[in-house]
Amino acid sequence: MYSPQLPEPILFHPFKHHMGFILAYIQENRSIDPQLLRTDLLTLGTSQLDLYFGPLSSEQIAKETVLYLQEHNLLTPQAFRYYLQSGGSDYRCITLSDNTDWVLRWGVVANRYVHLHPARYASHTTRVKAAALKTAIATVIAATQLSLPASELSTINKVRKEWLGLSPVKWVSAQEGIGKFLELLQQQVQV
C-alpha cells in the first residue's frame, strides 16, 4: 500500500515502514470490517521489514529525499537508474535530517521510480516480522470492536485465526515479536 499523496517520483509504503502512519491507520479504522483489514494487512507481505519510528512524517521523508535527488541531479528516471547502477549494486543509501539511513531502489510503479524504505537496523528503526506486526495491528482494532483485552493470548489467537487466517501461537512475550508491538501500539493509540 504505497502512498499516492507523496510527491513523485517517490514510491514509499508507509503502512510497511512508518509507525506514525500505522498509528493513524488504527485510529481511523477502529470499526473497519475484518475482511477489509485483512486485505490491507496483506500489503505488509510475509517476511521481515524495517519500521521507522522517528520524528519525520512520511511527507517530510519524501520531501527530504526529493531535495537530495534535486541537489544531485537525479530527478529523471535515466539519471536515477544510472546512479543506482554506477554504485555497483541495485540500491544506494542516503541519510536524512534525523540521521536515519534510507535505501533508494528502482521503483516499479509508473512515475514512482524511487523506491524508498528504511535501511536495515538504522537509527529510529526496528526490525519486525510481518506476521507479528499484522497480529498486533489487528488485535488492537479487534479488541476495541469486540471489547476484549488485547494482551490476552485468547484474544490474540482469536484474531490470528478468525481475522487473519494465521495459526495460533502458544505464548507471547512482551519483550519481542507480537507482544512487543502490541504493547507499543496500545501505548500510543488513543482510546
ChimeraX commands (.cxc) that place a marker at each C-alpha (Angstrom):
marker #1 position 0.00,0.00,0.00 radius 0.5
marker #1 position 2.10,2.88,-1.26 radius 0.5
marker #1 position 1.12,6.46,-0.55 radius 0.5
marker #1 position -0.02,8.27,-3.72 radius 0.5
marker #1 position -0.19,11.57,-1.78 radius 0.5
marker #1 position 3.59,11.72,-1.62 radius 0.5
marker #1 position 5.39,13.66,-4.35 radius 0.5
marker #1 position 6.55,11.88,-7.46 radius 0.5
marker #1 position 8.92,10.15,-8.09 radius 0.5
marker #1 position 8.78,8.71,-4.54 radius 0.5
marker #1 position 7.43,5.20,-4.01 radius 0.5
marker #1 position 7.09,4.70,-0.26 radius 0.5
marker #1 position 4.93,2.20,1.64 radius 0.5
marker #1 position 4.23,3.91,4.99 radius 0.5
marker #1 position 1.96,1.07,6.13 radius 0.5
marker #1 position 5.03,-1.20,5.99 radius 0.5
marker #1 position 7.65,1.24,7.17 radius 0.5
marker #1 position 6.25,4.17,9.21 radius 0.5
marker #1 position 4.95,3.84,12.79 radius 0.5
marker #1 position 3.17,7.21,12.68 radius 0.5
marker #1 position 1.22,6.11,9.62 radius 0.5
marker #1 position 0.28,2.82,11.28 radius 0.5
marker #1 position -0.95,4.60,14.41 radius 0.5
marker #1 position -3.07,6.96,12.30 radius 0.5
marker #1 position -4.43,3.97,10.35 radius 0.5
marker #1 position -5.52,2.29,13.58 radius 0.5
marker #1 position -7.16,5.49,14.84 radius 0.5
marker #1 position -9.05,5.98,11.57 radius 0.5
marker #1 position -10.08,2.33,11.15 radius 0.5
marker #1 position -11.33,1.24,14.56 radius 0.5
marker #1 position -14.59,-0.01,13.05 radius 0.5
marker #1 position -13.13,-1.45,9.83 radius 0.5
marker #1 position -14.62,-4.67,8.50 radius 0.5
marker #1 position -12.27,-7.56,9.37 radius 0.5
marker #1 position -12.09,-8.66,5.71 radius 0.5
marker #1 position -11.05,-5.19,4.56 radius 0.5
marker #1 position -8.48,-5.07,7.37 radius 0.5
marker #1 position -7.13,-8.44,6.27 radius 0.5
marker #1 position -6.81,-7.14,2.70 radius 0.5
marker #1 position -4.95,-4.05,3.90 radius 0.5
marker #1 position -2.64,-6.13,6.08 radius 0.5
marker #1 position -1.74,-8.41,3.16 radius 0.5
marker #1 position 0.26,-5.47,1.78 radius 0.5
marker #1 position 2.74,-5.97,4.64 radius 0.5
marker #1 position 3.97,-9.14,2.97 radius 0.5
marker #1 position 5.21,-12.28,4.69 radius 0.5
marker #1 position 8.83,-11.62,5.61 radius 0.5
marker #1 position 10.63,-9.13,7.84 radius 0.5
marker #1 position 10.52,-5.39,7.44 radius 0.5
marker #1 position 12.15,-2.32,8.91 radius 0.5
marker #1 position 9.80,0.00,10.73 radius 0.5
marker #1 position 10.66,3.67,11.23 radius 0.5
marker #1 position 9.50,5.32,14.47 radius 0.5
marker #1 position 11.48,8.56,14.30 radius 0.5
marker #1 position 10.29,12.17,14.26 radius 0.5
marker #1 position 9.89,12.66,10.49 radius 0.5
marker #1 position 6.48,12.27,8.86 radius 0.5
marker #1 position 6.09,10.34,5.61 radius 0.5
marker #1 position 5.76,13.67,3.83 radius 0.5
marker #1 position 8.98,15.02,5.38 radius 0.5
marker #1 position 10.85,11.85,4.44 radius 0.5
marker #1 position 9.64,12.14,0.84 radius 0.5
marker #1 position 10.44,15.87,0.63 radius 0.5
marker #1 position 13.95,15.40,2.01 radius 0.5
marker #1 position 14.54,12.58,-0.46 radius 0.5
marker #1 position 13.32,14.69,-3.38 radius 0.5
marker #1 position 15.60,17.51,-2.21 radius 0.5
marker #1 position 18.54,15.08,-2.18 radius 0.5
marker #1 position 17.64,13.95,-5.70 radius 0.5
marker #1 position 17.40,17.58,-6.89 radius 0.5
marker #1 position 20.73,18.52,-5.33 radius 0.5
marker #1 position 22.41,15.59,-7.07 radius 0.5
marker #1 position 20.60,15.99,-10.43 radius 0.5
marker #1 position 18.85,12.64,-10.06 radius 0.5
marker #1 position 15.24,13.59,-10.71 radius 0.5
marker #1 position 14.97,11.97,-14.13 radius 0.5
marker #1 position 14.47,8.21,-14.42 radius 0.5
marker #1 position 17.59,7.89,-16.58 radius 0.5
marker #1 position 19.82,9.79,-14.14 radius 0.5
marker #1 position 18.46,7.88,-11.16 radius 0.5
marker #1 position 18.91,4.48,-12.83 radius 0.5
marker #1 position 22.49,5.38,-13.79 radius 0.5
marker #1 position 23.15,6.50,-10.20 radius 0.5
marker #1 position 21.96,3.12,-8.88 radius 0.5
marker #1 position 23.92,1.10,-11.43 radius 0.5
marker #1 position 27.12,3.10,-11.02 radius 0.5
marker #1 position 27.23,2.18,-7.33 radius 0.5
marker #1 position 27.85,-1.48,-8.12 radius 0.5
marker #1 position 24.52,-2.67,-6.65 radius 0.5
marker #1 position 20.82,-2.14,-7.19 radius 0.5
marker #1 position 20.46,0.32,-4.32 radius 0.5
marker #1 position 22.03,3.35,-2.65 radius 0.5
marker #1 position 21.73,4.75,0.88 radius 0.5
marker #1 position 21.15,8.32,1.96 radius 0.5
marker #1 position 20.96,9.88,5.42 radius 0.5
marker #1 position 18.09,12.22,6.28 radius 0.5
marker #1 position 17.97,15.11,8.77 radius 0.5
marker #1 position 17.25,12.86,11.78 radius 0.5
marker #1 position 20.37,10.78,10.98 radius 0.5
marker #1 position 18.32,7.80,9.79 radius 0.5
marker #1 position 19.67,5.93,6.79 radius 0.5
marker #1 position 17.26,5.22,3.95 radius 0.5
marker #1 position 17.60,2.87,1.00 radius 0.5
marker #1 position 16.87,4.05,-2.54 radius 0.5
marker #1 position 15.96,1.36,-5.09 radius 0.5
marker #1 position 14.37,1.33,-8.52 radius 0.5
marker #1 position 10.58,1.65,-8.21 radius 0.5
marker #1 position 8.23,-0.29,-10.46 radius 0.5
marker #1 position 5.14,1.92,-10.24 radius 0.5
marker #1 position 4.57,4.38,-13.10 radius 0.5
marker #1 position 6.16,7.78,-12.35 radius 0.5
marker #1 position 7.41,6.46,-9.00 radius 0.5
marker #1 position 10.83,5.16,-9.85 radius 0.5
marker #1 position 12.47,6.00,-6.49 radius 0.5
marker #1 position 11.51,3.17,-4.12 radius 0.5
marker #1 position 12.33,4.29,-0.59 radius 0.5
marker #1 position 12.50,2.33,2.66 radius 0.5
marker #1 position 14.44,2.49,5.94 radius 0.5
marker #1 position 17.85,0.87,5.95 radius 0.5
marker #1 position 18.18,-2.34,7.92 radius 0.5
marker #1 position 18.97,-1.64,11.58 radius 0.5
marker #1 position 19.16,2.14,11.00 radius 0.5
marker #1 position 18.66,4.57,13.87 radius 0.5
marker #1 position 14.99,5.24,14.67 radius 0.5
marker #1 position 14.02,1.84,13.22 radius 0.5
marker #1 position 13.31,-1.65,14.40 radius 0.5
marker #1 position 13.09,-4.92,12.51 radius 0.5
marker #1 position 9.82,-6.84,12.74 radius 0.5
marker #1 position 8.29,-9.93,11.20 radius 0.5
marker #1 position 5.28,-9.09,9.07 radius 0.5
marker #1 position 3.05,-11.64,10.85 radius 0.5
marker #1 position 3.86,-10.09,14.24 radius 0.5
marker #1 position 3.04,-6.59,13.02 radius 0.5
marker #1 position -0.17,-7.77,11.31 radius 0.5
marker #1 position -1.24,-9.53,14.50 radius 0.5
marker #1 position -0.53,-6.50,16.69 radius 0.5
marker #1 position -2.41,-4.09,14.41 radius 0.5
marker #1 position -5.41,-6.40,14.01 radius 0.5
marker #1 position -5.52,-7.24,17.72 radius 0.5
marker #1 position -5.63,-3.59,18.77 radius 0.5
marker #1 position -8.52,-2.97,16.36 radius 0.5
marker #1 position -10.35,-6.21,17.22 radius 0.5
marker #1 position -10.02,-5.63,20.96 radius 0.5
marker #1 position -11.80,-2.31,20.54 radius 0.5
marker #1 position -14.53,-3.76,18.31 radius 0.5
marker #1 position -15.12,-6.86,20.43 radius 0.5
marker #1 position -14.47,-5.31,23.87 radius 0.5
marker #1 position -11.78,-7.88,24.61 radius 0.5
marker #1 position -8.44,-7.41,26.39 radius 0.5
marker #1 position -5.84,-7.08,23.64 radius 0.5
marker #1 position -2.99,-8.50,25.68 radius 0.5
marker #1 position -4.66,-11.85,26.44 radius 0.5
marker #1 position -3.47,-14.86,24.46 radius 0.5
marker #1 position -7.07,-15.91,23.75 radius 0.5
marker #1 position -7.78,-12.55,22.07 radius 0.5
marker #1 position -4.54,-12.67,20.08 radius 0.5
marker #1 position -5.27,-16.20,18.83 radius 0.5
marker #1 position -8.89,-15.38,18.02 radius 0.5
marker #1 position -7.67,-12.52,15.82 radius 0.5
marker #1 position -4.93,-14.62,14.22 radius 0.5
marker #1 position -7.33,-17.46,13.35 radius 0.5
marker #1 position -10.59,-15.65,12.56 radius 0.5
marker #1 position -9.38,-12.31,11.20 radius 0.5
marker #1 position -6.01,-13.10,9.64 radius 0.5
marker #1 position -6.13,-16.80,8.78 radius 0.5
marker #1 position -2.90,-17.40,10.72 radius 0.5
marker #1 position -2.02,-20.21,13.08 radius 0.5
marker #1 position -2.44,-19.64,16.81 radius 0.5
marker #1 position 0.63,-19.00,18.96 radius 0.5
marker #1 position 1.45,-20.83,22.20 radius 0.5
marker #1 position 2.75,-17.82,24.07 radius 0.5
marker #1 position 3.54,-14.13,23.64 radius 0.5
marker #1 position 6.48,-12.28,25.18 radius 0.5
marker #1 position 6.23,-8.57,25.97 radius 0.5
marker #1 position 9.90,-8.22,25.03 radius 0.5
marker #1 position 9.68,-9.38,21.41 radius 0.5
marker #1 position 7.52,-10.00,18.38 radius 0.5
marker #1 position 3.76,-9.78,18.75 radius 0.5
marker #1 position 3.87,-8.81,22.42 radius 0.5
marker #1 position 6.40,-6.04,21.90 radius 0.5
marker #1 position 4.47,-4.42,19.05 radius 0.5
marker #1 position 1.09,-4.98,20.65 radius 0.5
marker #1 position 2.24,-3.15,23.77 radius 0.5
marker #1 position 3.85,-0.40,21.69 radius 0.5
marker #1 position 0.67,0.15,19.68 radius 0.5
marker #1 position -1.57,0.06,22.76 radius 0.5
marker #1 position 0.58,2.68,24.49 radius 0.5
marker #1 position 0.44,5.05,21.54 radius 0.5
marker #1 position -3.09,4.57,20.21 radius 0.5
marker #1 position -5.57,6.80,21.96 radius 0.5
marker #1 position -8.70,5.02,23.11 radius 0.5
marker link #1:1,2 radius 0.2
marker link #1:2,3 radius 0.2
marker link #1:3,4 radius 0.2
marker link #1:4,5 radius 0.2
marker link #1:5,6 radius 0.2
marker link #1:6,7 radius 0.2
marker link #1:7,8 radius 0.2
marker link #1:8,9 radius 0.2
marker link #1:9,10 radius 0.2
marker link #1:10,11 radius 0.2
marker link #1:11,12 radius 0.2
marker link #1:12,13 radius 0.2
marker link #1:13,14 radius 0.2
marker link #1:14,15 radius 0.2
marker link #1:15,16 radius 0.2
marker link #1:16,17 radius 0.2
marker link #1:17,18 radius 0.2
marker link #1:18,19 radius 0.2
marker link #1:19,20 radius 0.2
marker link #1:20,21 radius 0.2
marker link #1:21,22 radius 0.2
marker link #1:22,23 radius 0.2
marker link #1:23,24 radius 0.2
marker link #1:24,25 radius 0.2
marker link #1:25,26 radius 0.2
marker link #1:26,27 radius 0.2
marker link #1:27,28 radius 0.2
marker link #1:28,29 radius 0.2
marker link #1:29,30 radius 0.2
marker link #1:30,31 radius 0.2
marker link #1:31,32 radius 0.2
marker link #1:32,33 radius 0.2
marker link #1:33,34 radius 0.2
marker link #1:34,35 radius 0.2
marker link #1:35,36 radius 0.2
marker link #1:36,37 radius 0.2
marker link #1:37,38 radius 0.2
marker link #1:38,39 radius 0.2
marker link #1:39,40 radius 0.2
marker link #1:40,41 radius 0.2
marker link #1:41,42 radius 0.2
marker link #1:42,43 radius 0.2
marker link #1:43,44 radius 0.2
marker link #1:44,45 radius 0.2
marker link #1:45,46 radius 0.2
marker link #1:46,47 radius 0.2
marker link #1:47,48 radius 0.2
marker link #1:48,49 radius 0.2
marker link #1:49,50 radius 0.2
marker link #1:50,51 radius 0.2
marker link #1:51,52 radius 0.2
marker link #1:52,53 radius 0.2
marker link #1:53,54 radius 0.2
marker link #1:54,55 radius 0.2
marker link #1:55,56 radius 0.2
marker link #1:56,57 radius 0.2
marker link #1:57,58 radius 0.2
marker link #1:58,59 radius 0.2
marker link #1:59,60 radius 0.2
marker link #1:60,61 radius 0.2
marker link #1:61,62 radius 0.2
marker link #1:62,63 radius 0.2
marker link #1:63,64 radius 0.2
marker link #1:64,65 radius 0.2
marker link #1:65,66 radius 0.2
marker link #1:66,67 radius 0.2
marker link #1:67,68 radius 0.2
marker link #1:68,69 radius 0.2
marker link #1:69,70 radius 0.2
marker link #1:70,71 radius 0.2
marker link #1:71,72 radius 0.2
marker link #1:72,73 radius 0.2
marker link #1:73,74 radius 0.2
marker link #1:74,75 radius 0.2
marker link #1:75,76 radius 0.2
marker link #1:76,77 radius 0.2
marker link #1:77,78 radius 0.2
marker link #1:78,79 radius 0.2
marker link #1:79,80 radius 0.2
marker link #1:80,81 radius 0.2
marker link #1:81,82 radius 0.2
marker link #1:82,83 radius 0.2
marker link #1:83,84 radius 0.2
marker link #1:84,85 radius 0.2
marker link #1:85,86 radius 0.2
marker link #1:86,87 radius 0.2
marker link #1:87,88 radius 0.2
marker link #1:88,89 radius 0.2
marker link #1:89,90 radius 0.2
marker link #1:90,91 radius 0.2
marker link #1:91,92 radius 0.2
marker link #1:92,93 radius 0.2
marker link #1:93,94 radius 0.2
marker link #1:94,95 radius 0.2
marker link #1:95,96 radius 0.2
marker link #1:96,97 radius 0.2
marker link #1:97,98 radius 0.2
marker link #1:98,99 radius 0.2
marker link #1:99,100 radius 0.2
marker link #1:100,101 radius 0.2
marker link #1:101,102 radius 0.2
marker link #1:102,103 radius 0.2
marker link #1:103,104 radius 0.2
marker link #1:104,105 radius 0.2
marker link #1:105,106 radius 0.2
marker link #1:106,107 radius 0.2
marker link #1:107,108 radius 0.2
marker link #1:108,109 radius 0.2
marker link #1:109,110 radius 0.2
marker link #1:110,111 radius 0.2
marker link #1:111,112 radius 0.2
marker link #1:112,113 radius 0.2
marker link #1:113,114 radius 0.2
marker link #1:114,115 radius 0.2
marker link #1:115,116 radius 0.2
marker link #1:116,117 radius 0.2
marker link #1:117,118 radius 0.2
marker link #1:118,119 radius 0.2
marker link #1:119,120 radius 0.2
marker link #1:120,121 radius 0.2
marker link #1:121,122 radius 0.2
marker link #1:122,123 radius 0.2
marker link #1:123,124 radius 0.2
marker link #1:124,125 radius 0.2
marker link #1:125,126 radius 0.2
marker link #1:126,127 radius 0.2
marker link #1:127,128 radius 0.2
marker link #1:128,129 radius 0.2
marker link #1:129,130 radius 0.2
marker link #1:130,131 radius 0.2
marker link #1:131,132 radius 0.2
marker link #1:132,133 radius 0.2
marker link #1:133,134 radius 0.2
marker link #1:134,135 radius 0.2
marker link #1:135,136 radius 0.2
marker link #1:136,137 radius 0.2
marker link #1:137,138 radius 0.2
marker link #1:138,139 radius 0.2
marker link #1:139,140 radius 0.2
marker link #1:140,141 radius 0.2
marker link #1:141,142 radius 0.2
marker link #1:142,143 radius 0.2
marker link #1:143,144 radius 0.2
marker link #1:144,145 radius 0.2
marker link #1:145,146 radius 0.2
marker link #1:146,147 radius 0.2
marker link #1:147,148 radius 0.2
marker link #1:148,149 radius 0.2
marker link #1:149,150 radius 0.2
marker link #1:150,151 radius 0.2
marker link #1:151,152 radius 0.2
marker link #1:152,153 radius 0.2
marker link #1:153,154 radius 0.2
marker link #1:154,155 radius 0.2
marker link #1:155,156 radius 0.2
marker link #1:156,157 radius 0.2
marker link #1:157,158 radius 0.2
marker link #1:158,159 radius 0.2
marker link #1:159,160 radius 0.2
marker link #1:160,161 radius 0.2
marker link #1:161,162 radius 0.2
marker link #1:162,163 radius 0.2
marker link #1:163,164 radius 0.2
marker link #1:164,165 radius 0.2
marker link #1:165,166 radius 0.2
marker link #1:166,167 radius 0.2
marker link #1:167,168 radius 0.2
marker link #1:168,169 radius 0.2
marker link #1:169,170 radius 0.2
marker link #1:170,171 radius 0.2
marker link #1:171,172 radius 0.2
marker link #1:172,173 radius 0.2
marker link #1:173,174 radius 0.2
marker link #1:174,175 radius 0.2
marker link #1:175,176 radius 0.2
marker link #1:176,177 radius 0.2
marker link #1:177,178 radius 0.2
marker link #1:178,179 radius 0.2
marker link #1:179,180 radius 0.2
marker link #1:180,181 radius 0.2
marker link #1:181,182 radius 0.2
marker link #1:182,183 radius 0.2
marker link #1:183,184 radius 0.2
marker link #1:184,185 radius 0.2
marker link #1:185,186 radius 0.2
marker link #1:186,187 radius 0.2
marker link #1:187,188 radius 0.2
marker link #1:188,189 radius 0.2
marker link #1:189,190 radius 0.2
marker link #1:190,191 radius 0.2
view
